[in-house]
Amino acid sequence: MHPHPPQAEPALPVFDVTRRYVRLRERRDDGFVEFDFSIGDPGLAVELVMSERDYESFCATHHVLHLSDDEGEALDLEQLKWRYGQPGLAE
């Protein structure tokens, strides 16, 4: 017999591969768009550059969710915590 019942593992957030995110970085004067693209977790992204027309088509094809400026800033703060402080702190 065990004196303590087994502890349940904490639930991990669901990684939903059907959710696609775009964070617009810059619409350049030369007609190109710089943006971050992620699948399942907006904190894990690749940086991409495309023409405006290709960007619009890309977003439509992948049914992306566009991150707001506030959401983007929250991601930046979380990255700074991982780099320079304690991750996950609400400040």
Contact map, one row per residue, 1 for C-alpha under 8 A:
1110000000000000000000000000000000000000000000000000000000000000000000000000000000000000000
1111100000000000000000000000000000000000000000000000000000000000000000000000000000000000000
1111100000000000000000000000000000000000000000000000000000000000000000000000000000000000000
0111110000000000000000000000000000000000000000000000000000000000000000000000000000000000000
0111111000000000000000000000000000000000000000000000000000000000000000000000000000000000000
0001111100000000000000000000000000000000000000000000000000000000000000000000000000000000000
0000111110000000000000000000000000000000000000000000000000000000000000000000000000000000000
0000011111000000000000000000000000000000000000000000000000000000000000000000000000000000000
0000001111100000000000000000000000000000000000000000000000000000000000000000000000000000000
0000000111110000000000000000000000000000000000000000000000000000000000000000000000000000000
0000000011111000000000000000000000000000000000000000000000000000000000000000000000000000000
0000000001111100000000000000000000000000000000000000000000000000000000000000000000000000000
0000000000111110000000000000000000000000000000000000000000000000000000000000000000000000000
0000000000011111000000000000000000000000000000000000000000000000000000000000000000000000000
0000000000001111100000000000000000000001100000000000000000000000000000000000000000000000000
0000000000000111111000000000000000000011100000000000000000000000000000000000000000000000000
0000000000000011111100000000000000000011000000000000000000000000000000000000000000000000000
0000000000000001111100000000000000000011000000000000000000000000000000000000000000000000000
0000000000000001111110000000000000000011000000000000000000000001100000000000000000000000000
0000000000000000111111000000000000001111000000000000000000000111100000000000000000000000000
0000000000000000001111100000000000011111110000000000000000000001111000000000000000000000000
0000000000000000000111110000000000111100010000000000000000100001111000000000000000000000000
0000000000000000000011111000000000111000000000000000000000000000011100010000000000000000000
0000000000000000000001111110000011110000000000000000000000000000011000000000000000000000000
0000000000000000000000111110000011110000000000000000000000000000000000000000000000000000000
0000000000000000000000011111000011100000000000000000000000000000000000000000000000000000000
0000000000000000000000011111101111000000000000000001000000000000000000000000000000000000000
0000000000000000000000000111111111000000000000000000000000000000000000000000000000000000000
0000000000000000000000000011111100000000000000000000000000000000000000000000000000000000000
0000000000000000000000000001111100000000000000000000000000000000000000000000000000000000000
0000000000000000000000000011111110000000000000000011000000000000000000000000000000000000000
0000000000000000000000000011111111000000000000001111000000000000000000000000000000000000000
0000000000000000000000011111001111100000000000001111001000000000000000000000000000000000000
0000000000000000000000011111000111110000000000111100000000000000000000000000000000000000000
0000000000000000000001111100000011111000000000111000000000000000000000000000000000000000000
0000000000000000000011111000000001111100000011110000000000000000000000000000000000000000000
0000000000000000000111100000000000111110010011110000000000000000000000000000000000000000000
0000000000000000000111000000000000011111111111000000000000000000000000000000000000000000000
0000000000000001111110000000000000001111110110000000000000000000000000000000000000000000000
0000000000000011111110000000000000000111110000000000000000000000000000000000000000000000000
0000000000000011000010000000000000000111111110000000000000000000000000000000000000000000000
0000000000000000000011000000000000001111111110000000000000000000000000000010000000000000000
0000000000000000000000000000000000000100111110000000000000000000000000000010000000000000000
0000000000000000000000000000000000000110111111000000000000000000000000000000000000000000000
0000000000000000000000000000000000011110111111100000000000000000000000000000000000000000000
0000000000000000000000000000000000011100000111110000000000000000000000000000000000000000000
0000000000000000000000000000000001111000000011111000000000000000000000000000000000000000000
0000000000000000000000000000000001111000000001111100000000000000000000000000000000000000000
0000000000000000000000000000000111100000000000111110000000000000000000000000000000000000000
0000000000000000000000000000000111000000000000011111111000000000000000000000000000000000000
0000000000000000000000000000001110000000000000001111111000000000000000000000000000000000000
0000000000000000000000000010001110000000000000000111111100000000000000000000000000000000000
0000000000000000000000000000000000000000000000000111111110000000000000000000000000000000000
0000000000000000000000000000000000000000000000000111111111000000000000000000000000000000000
0000000000000000000000000000000010000000000000000111111111100000000000000000000000000000000
0000000000000000000000000000000000000000000000000001111111110000000000000000000000000000000
0000000000000000000000000000000000000000000000000000111111111000000000000000000000000000000
0000000000000000000000000000000000000000000000000000011111111100000000000000000000000000000
0000000000000000000001000000000000000000000000000000001111111111000000000000000000000000000
0000000000000000000000000000000000000000000000000000000111111111000000000000000000000000000
0000000000000000000000000000000000000000000000000000000011111110000000000000000000000000000
0000000000000000000100000000000000000000000000000000000001111111000000000000000000000000000
0000000000000000000100000000000000000000000000000000000000111111100000000000000000000000000
0000000000000000001111000000000000000000000000000000000000110111110000000000000000000000000
0000000000000000001111000000000000000000000000000000000000000011111000000000000000000000000
0000000000000000000011110000000000000000000000000000000000000001111100000000000000000000000
0000000000000000000011110000000000000000000000000000000000000000111110110000000000000000000
0000000000000000000000100000000000000000000000000000000000000000011111110000000000000000000
0000000000000000000000000000000000000000000000000000000000000000001111111000000000000000000
0000000000000000000000000000000000000000000000000000000000000000000111111100000000000000000
0000000000000000000000000000000000000000000000000000000000000000001111111110000000000000000
0000000000000000000000100000000000000000000000000000000000000000001111111111000000000000000
0000000000000000000000000000000000000000000000000000000000000000000011111111100000000000000
0000000000000000000000000000000000000000000000000000000000000000000001111111110000000000000
0000000000000000000000000000000000000000011000000000000000000000000000111111111000000000000
0000000000000000000000000000000000000000000000000000000000000000000000011111111100000000000
0000000000000000000000000000000000000000000000000000000000000000000000001111111110000000000
0000000000000000000000000000000000000000000000000000000000000000000000000111111111000011000
0000000000000000000000000000000000000000000000000000000000000000000000000011111111100000000
0000000000000000000000000000000000000000000000000000000000000000000000000001111111111000000
0000000000000000000000000000000000000000000000000000000000000000000000000000111111111111100
0000000000000000000000000000000000000000000000000000000000000000000000000000011111111110000
0000000000000000000000000000000000000000000000000000000000000000000000000000001111111000000
0000000000000000000000000000000000000000000000000000000000000000000000000000000111111100000
0000000000000000000000000000000000000000000000000000000000000000000000000000000111111110000
0000000000000000000000000000000000000000000000000000000000000000000000000000000011011111100
0000000000000000000000000000000000000000000000000000000000000000000000000000010011001111100
0000000000000000000000000000000000000000000000000000000000000000000000000000010010000111110
0000000000000000000000000000000000000000000000000000000000000000000000000000000010000111111
0000000000000000000000000000000000000000000000000000000000000000000000000000000000000001111
0000000000000000000000000000000000000000000000000000000000000000000000000000000000000000111
